[in-house]
Amino acid sequence: MEDQVTMYRVEVSGWDLNEQFFVERTALQWGDGDRRTVLVRQRVRQGSLVFVRLLEVPAPSRCFPVAYRARQVVERENGALYELTLSQVWPAADSESSGTTPLLDAARGRAVGLN
């Protein structure tokens, strides 16, 4: 069975290896099993946070950046590009809460019952 890959135009922002803030437009590859990768010109540390915002959406004012962790950073094109393998970062639960909320469930793609 062939892997399905979907491409999205995105804006990636974060802090590079020199702790300089960057913003650049690129493509997000979304593969089977929630595998997400982007190519960026700025080298980032493995484990650092980057923010990804979709560019081609019907209502741009409703498109917010989503936090991802750079799980793997691979140099490409002799250091001209860096491939980041991303995993989405979810908010930590409060010690007082049960660890889940309707909003968090919806963000994770779970069905949410509305009154």
C-alpha positions in Angstrom: 0.0 0.0 0.0 1.3 3.4 -1.0 1.9 6.1 1.6 -0.5 9.1 1.3 1.2 12.5 1.6 -0.6 15.8 1.6 1.1 19.1 1.1 0.1 22.4 2.8 1.5 25.9 2.3 2.5 27.1 5.8 4.4 29.7 7.7 6.9 28.4 10.2 8.3 30.5 13.0 10.6 30.0 15.9 14.1 30.5 17.1 17.1 29.2 15.2 20.4 27.7 16.5 21.7 31.2 17.2 18.5 32.1 19.2 17.4 34.5 16.4 13.7 34.6 15.8 12.7 33.6 12.2 9.6 33.4 10.1 9.5 31.7 6.7 7.0 30.3 4.3 7.4 26.7 3.2 5.4 23.5 2.6 4.3 21.0 5.3 4.3 17.4 4.2 1.6 15.5 6.2 2.1 11.7 5.7 0.4 8.6 7.1 0.5 8.1 10.8 0.6 11.9 11.5 4.2 12.2 10.1 4.8 15.9 9.5 7.9 17.4 8.0 9.0 20.8 6.7 12.1 22.2 5.0 13.4 25.4 6.4 16.4 27.6 5.7 17.1 28.2 9.4 18.8 25.5 11.5 17.0 24.8 14.7 17.9 22.7 17.7 16.5 19.2 17.9 13.7 19.4 20.6 13.0 23.1 20.1 9.6 24.5 19.5 8.4 25.9 16.2 5.0 27.3 15.3 3.2 26.3 12.1 0.3 28.3 10.6 -1.7 27.3 7.6 -1.7 29.9 4.8 -4.4 28.6 2.5 -7.6 28.6 4.5 -11.0 30.0 3.8 -10.9 32.3 6.8 -7.3 33.5 7.4 -8.3 35.4 10.5 -9.3 32.1 12.2 -6.0 30.3 11.4 -3.8 30.3 14.5 -0.2 29.0 14.8 0.1 25.5 16.2 3.1 24.5 18.4 5.3 21.6 17.3 8.5 20.1 18.6 11.4 19.5 16.2 11.9 15.8 16.9 14.6 15.4 14.3 16.7 17.9 12.3 18.4 16.7 9.2 20.7 18.8 7.1 19.8 18.9 3.3 21.4 20.5 0.3 24.8 20.9 2.0 23.4 23.0 4.8 21.2 25.2 2.7 18.0 23.6 4.0 17.0 21.6 7.1 14.3 19.0 7.2 12.4 19.1 10.5 10.3 16.1 11.6 7.6 17.5 13.8 5.3 16.3 16.6 2.5 18.4 17.9 2.8 19.8 21.4 -0.2 19.6 23.6 -0.8 21.7 26.7 0.0 20.0 30.0 -3.0 19.3 32.3 -3.4 21.4 35.5 -2.9 19.4 38.6 -6.4 20.3 39.6 -8.1 19.2 36.4 -8.8 15.7 35.1 -6.3 16.2 32.3 -8.9 16.7 29.5 -11.3 19.4 28.5 -13.9 19.6 25.7 -11.6 22.1 23.9 -8.6 19.8 24.2 -10.6 16.8 23.1 -11.8 18.7 20.0 -8.2 19.8 19.2 -7.2 16.2 19.4 -10.0 15.2 16.9 -12.2 13.5 19.4 -16.0 13.8 19.2 -17.3 16.4 21.5 -21.0 16.3 22.6 -22.6 19.8 22.6 -25.7 20.7 24.5 
